[in-house]
Amino acid sequence: MKTLNLITGFIILFCACSGNENEPEEKLYFPPSNSETWETISPGTLGWNSANIAALLTLLEENGTRGFIVIKDGKIVIEEYFGKALVGGGNFNKTSIWYWASAGKTLTATVTGIAQKEGLLSIRNKTSGYLGTGWTSMAIEKENRITVWNQLTMTTGLDDEVPDNHDFTRESLIFKANAGSRWAYHNGPYTLLGQVIETATGESFEGYFNKKIKEKTGMDGFWQWIGNDHVYFSTPRSMARFGLLILNKGVWGRETIIKDKEFFTEMISTSQPLNKSYGYLWWLNGKESFRVPESQLVFNGSVSPNAPVDMISGMGKNGQYVSVIPSMRLVVVRMGESPDNVPVPFLFLDEIWKKLNLVIR
């Protein structure tokens, strides 16, 4: 009997310990679709230093910020708006629309993964299989080396030093290096991913995006051509919704939107050795080196030294950021005017994190 009691006690103790070790994290909150309702949580409840928020907001306002949101576990902790709306006049608020610039590249990457999972395309296929032969001015044997994967990783080998590297006409798409041998931030080949998706799906790019991401997550917004750039416009909260989708590894509530888990992992990981801080159109923090647009120099260290090492970001001109930090279960969104005149403003994001760290830690 004593032996039986000892065994029973051991089993109970083992189960109790195992349960504690494997106890799941608190589920993320997801705001309802087609509603302005979004649960909030105060910084004080989280143990954050609320006294340092004022300095953060001053930095943001002085650098032309229009919308800024910090989300923890899906709930809004900080939400602030500054200045004038982009259109229509009046003060910027939670219903105002702003552009994503190159932060919207992350939307295109995600749509590409969804189309691949549905068997409509393969990122390993040559791009000419979707755009037709002669979409560049390169020799055919060189053009045929370019794949959809090269477009996602900025390794097409096309010359980014042309007068306008946003121009995606064949005359501006000229040979610089063999595909896969050179990393260069080239907008033209990126923009043509939209045509790849249209050919593969038989739908307009915006229609496919709306059906697969926008409607499922309750995002607002629209795609608009500005010159040669296909740009997404939305409220800051919609950018935050997308960040929350990525934070939860492609699952929105109970619905899995990004079903290709291998693609998702590749998308937010180093995609090639030439720029270790670049995934599939996402910028990765915490890597040993990085390259920047309009340069072939390699810089040692992280993109944002003051930010968490596992941060992944969509970054766009004039300081459009959607940053996801899995280890902290955070999403950080910033929309606004230019803090510095560069295609991808790394430095201002790092400045934000200097102030944000004093709030969170």
C-alpha positions in Angstrom: 0.0 0.0 0.0 2.8 2.4 0.9 4.4 1.6 -2.5 1.2 2.3 -4.3 0.8 5.7 -2.5 4.3 6.6 -3.3 3.8 5.8 -7.0 0.5 7.7 -7.0 2.1 10.7 -5.3 5.0 10.7 -7.8 2.5 10.6 -10.7 0.5 13.6 -9.4 3.7 15.6 -8.7 5.1 14.7 -12.2 1.9 15.8 -13.9 1.7 19.0 -11.9 5.3 19.9 -12.8 4.8 19.0 -16.4 1.7 21.2 -16.6 3.6 24.2 -15.3 6.5 23.7 -17.7 4.2 23.4 -20.7 1.6 26.0 -19.7 0.7 28.0 -22.8 1.2 31.7 -23.0 -1.9 34.0 -22.7 -3.7 34.1 -26.0 -3.4 37.2 -28.1 -6.3 39.5 -28.3 -7.6 40.2 -31.8 -9.9 43.3 -32.5 -13.2 42.5 -34.2 -13.5 43.2 -37.9 -15.4 46.2 -39.2 -15.3 47.9 -35.9 -13.3 50.6 -34.1 -13.4 48.6 -31.0 -9.9 47.6 -29.8 -9.1 46.7 -26.2 -6.5 48.7 -24.4 -4.2 48.1 -21.5 -2.5 50.8 -19.5 1.3 51.1 -19.3 1.1 51.0 -15.5 -0.7 47.7 -15.5 2.2 46.2 -17.5 4.7 47.7 -15.1 6.0 50.1 -17.7 7.5 53.5 -16.7 4.7 55.9 -17.7 6.7 58.9 -16.7 9.0 58.4 -19.7 6.2 58.4 -22.3 6.2 62.2 -22.6 9.9 62.2 -23.9 9.0 59.5 -26.5 6.0 61.5 -27.7 8.1 64.6 -28.0 10.6 62.8 -30.2 7.8 61.5 -32.4 6.0 64.9 -32.7 9.2 66.8 -33.4 10.0 64.5 -36.3 6.8 64.7 -38.2 5.0 61.7 -36.9 1.3 61.4 -37.7 0.3 58.1 -36.0 2.1 55.9 -33.4 0.8 52.7 -31.9 2.3 50.2 -29.5 0.5 46.9 -29.0 1.2 44.3 -26.3 -0.5 40.9 -26.5 -2.8 42.4 -29.1 -4.1 45.2 -26.9 -3.2 48.9 -27.5 -0.9 50.3 -24.8 0.1 53.6 -26.6 -1.9 55.3 -29.4 -1.1 58.9 -30.3 -1.8 61.1 -33.3 -0.1 64.3 -34.3 -0.4 67.0 -37.0 -2.5 67.3 -40.1 -4.1 64.6 -42.1 -2.7 63.7 -45.5 -5.9 64.6 -47.4 -9.1 66.5 -46.5 -7.5 68.8 -43.9 -8.1 68.6 -40.2 -6.1 66.9 -37.5 -4.7 63.4 -38.0 -6.7 60.8 -36.0 -7.4 57.1 -35.9 -9.5 57.2 -39.0 -7.0 59.2 -41.1 -5.3 57.5 -44.1 -1.5 57.5 -44.7 0.8 55.7 -47.0 3.0 52.7 -46.2 5.7 53.4 -48.8 8.1 50.4 -48.9 6.7 49.0 -45.6 4.0 47.7 -48.0 6.5 45.4 -49.5 5.8 43.1 -46.6 2.2 42.8 -47.7 3.3 41.7 -51.2 5.7 39.1 -49.7 2.8 37.7 -47.6 0.4 37.5 -50.6 3.1 35.7 -52.6 3.4 33.0 -49.9 -0.4 32.6 -49.8 -0.5 32.2 -53.6 2.3 29.6 -53.4 0.5 27.6 -50.8 -2.6 27.5 -53.1 -0.4 26.0 -55.8 -0.8 29.1 -58.1 2.9 29.9 -58.2 6.3 28.7 -57.0 8.9 31.2 -55.9 11.6 29.0 -57.4 10.1 29.4 -60.8 11.7 31.8 -63.3 10.0 35.1 -63.5 9.7 35.0 -67.2 7.3 32.1 -66.8 4.8 34.6 -65.4 5.8 37.8 -67.2 6.8 36.3 -70.5 10.2 36.3 -72.2 11.7 39.8 -72.7 10.4 41.5 -69.6 14.0 42.8 -69.2 16.5 44.0 -71.7 19.0 41.3 -70.6 20.1 38.4 -72.8 17.6 35.6 -72.5 19.9 33.2 -70.8 20.6 35.9 -68.1 16.9 36.8 -67.8 15.9 33.2 -67.3 18.1 32.9 -64.2 15.9 35.4 -62.4 13.2 33.7 -60.2 10.4 35.0 -58.1 12.7 34.2 -55.1 15.2 36.7 -56.5 12.5 39.4 -56.6 11.6 38.7 -53.0 15.2 38.8 -51.8 16.5 41.8 -53.9 19.0 39.6 -55.7 17.8 39.8 -59.4 21.1 41.1 -60.6 19.4 44.0 -62.4 21.1 47.3 -62.3 19.8 49.5 -59.5 22.0 52.4 -60.6 19.8 53.3 -63.5 18.4 56.9 -63.5 15.1 55.6 -62.0 15.2 52.3 -60.3 11.4 52.5 -59.7 10.9 52.2 -63.5 9.9 48.6 -64.4 9.8 49.0 -68.1 12.2 46.6 -70.0 14.5 49.5 -71.1 15.3 50.3 -67.4 15.8 46.6 -66.4 19.4 46.0 -67.5 22.1 43.5 -66.6 24.5 44.2 -63.7 25.3 40.7 -62.3 24.1 37.2 -62.4 20.9 36.6 -60.4 21.7 35.6 -56.9 25.2 37.1 -56.9 24.5 40.7 -55.9 22.1 42.3 -53.3 20.6 45.6 -54.3 17.5 47.4 -53.2 15.8 47.7 -56.6 12.1 48.8 -56.7 11.4 47.9 -60.3 11.7 44.1 -60.1 9.9 44.3 -56.7 6.9 46.1 -58.2 6.6 43.5 -61.0 5.8 40.9 -58.3 2.3 42.3 -58.5 2.1 41.3 -62.2 3.5 37.9 -61.3 0.7 37.4 -58.8 -1.9 38.7 -61.2 -0.8 36.2 -63.9 -0.6 33.3 -61.4 -4.0 33.9 -59.7 -6.0 35.2 -62.7 -7.1 38.1 -60.5 -6.1 41.7 -60.0 -3.4 42.1 -57.4 -5.6 44.3 -55.2 -8.6 41.9 -55.5 -6.5 38.9 -54.4 -4.9 40.9 -51.6 -8.3 42.1 -50.4 -9.7 38.6 -50.3 -6.8 36.9 -48.7 -5.6 39.4 -46.1 -7.6 42.7 -45.9 -11.0 41.2 -45.5 -9.9 38.4 -43.1 -8.1 40.8 -40.7 -10.5 43.7 -40.9 -8.0 46.0 -42.4 -9.0 49.1 -44.3 -7.1 50.8 -47.0 -6.4 50.6 -50.7 -3.6 50.3 -53.3 -2.8 53.3 -55.4 -0.4 53.9 -58.2 2.0 56.9 -57.6 4.2 57.1 -60.7 5.8 53.7 -61.0 5.1 52.7 -57.4 2.1 50.7 -56.3 1.6 52.0 -52.7 -0.7 50.9 -50.0 -2.7 53.5 -48.0 -4.5 52.8 -44.7 -5.0 53.9 -41.1 -2.3 53.3 -38.6 -4.6 50.8 -36.9 -4.7 48.7 -40.1 -0.9 48.6 -40.2 -1.1 47.4 -36.6 -3.6 44.7 -37.6 -1.2 43.4 -40.1 1.6 43.4 -37.6 -0.6 41.4 -35.2 -1.2 38.8 -37.9 2.6 38.4 -38.3 3.1 38.4 -34.6 0.8 35.4 -34.4 2.6 33.6 -37.2 0.0 34.1 -39.8 -3.0 33.2 -37.7 -5.8 35.7 -37.2 -8.0 34.6 -34.2 -8.9 31.0 -35.1 -8.3 31.3 -38.9 -4.9 30.5 -40.4 -4.3 33.0 -43.2 -0.6 32.2 -43.9 -0.8 28.4 -44.2 2.6 27.8 -45.7 4.7 27.7 -42.4 7.9 27.0 -44.3 7.4 30.1 -46.4 6.6 32.1 -43.3 9.8 31.1 -41.5 11.8 31.8 -44.6 10.1 35.2 -45.0 11.3 36.4 -41.6 14.7 34.8 -41.6 18.0 35.6 -43.4 17.2 34.8 -47.1 20.7 34.9 -48.6 24.2 35.5 -47.4 24.7 38.9 -49.2 22.5 40.9 -46.8 22.0 38.9 -43.6 19.5 41.5 -42.4 17.0 40.9 -45.2 14.3 38.2 -45.5 11.6 38.2 -48.1 11.1 42.0 -48.2 11.3 42.2 -44.4 14.2 43.8 -42.5 15.7 41.7 -39.7 17.3 43.0 -36.6 20.0 41.3 -34.5 22.2 40.1 -37.4 25.9 40.5 -37.6 25.8 42.8 -40.6 23.6 44.6 -43.1 23.5 46.5 -46.4 21.5 49.6 -47.2 19.8 50.8 -50.3 21.9 52.7 -52.9 25.1 51.2 -51.6 27.2 48.0 -51.9 28.9 48.6 -48.5 28.5 46.0 -45.7 28.0 47.5 -42.3 28.8 45.5 -39.2 26.2 45.1 -36.4 22.4 45.3 -36.2 20.1 47.5 -38.3 18.7 48.9 -35.0 21.1 48.3 -32.1 18.7 49.7 -29.5 15.8 47.5 -30.6 15.2 43.8 -29.5 17.4 41.4 -31.5 14.4 39.4 -32.8 12.6 42.5 -34.2 11.4 42.2 -37.8 10.3 45.3 -39.6 8.6 46.6 -42.7 10.3 49.9 -43.3 9.4 52.6 -45.8 10.5 56.0 -47.0 9.7 58.9 -44.7 9.6 56.7 -41.6 6.8 54.2 -42.2 7.4 51.3 -39.8 5.6 48.1 -38.8 7.8 46.3 -36.4 7.1 42.9 -34.8 8.9 41.7 -31.7 7.9 38.1 -30.9 9.9 37.8 -27.7 8.0 40.7 -26.2 4.7 40.1 -28.0 4.8 43.6 -29.2 3.8 45.4 -32.4 5.1 49.0 -33.0 3.7 51.2 -35.8 4.8 54.6 -36.9 3.5 56.6 -39.8 4.4 60.2 -40.8 6.6 62.7 -42.5 10.3 62.3 -43.2 12.6 62.2 -40.2 15.5 61.9 -42.7 15.7 61.8 -46.5 16.7 58.2 -47.1 14.8 55.3 -48.8 14.8 53.1 -45.6 15.2 55.3 -42.4 17.0 52.9 -40.0 18.3 55.6 -37.8 15.0 57.1 -36.7 13.6 53.7 -35.8 16.6 53.2 -33.6 16.0 56.6 -32.0 12.4 55.6 -31.2 13.7 52.5 -29.5 16.1 54.5 -27.3 13.1 56.3 -25.9 10.7 53.3 -25.9 13.2 51.2 -23.9 13.0 53.7 -21.1 9.2 53.2 -21.1 9.1 49.4 -21.3 12.1 48.5 -19.2 
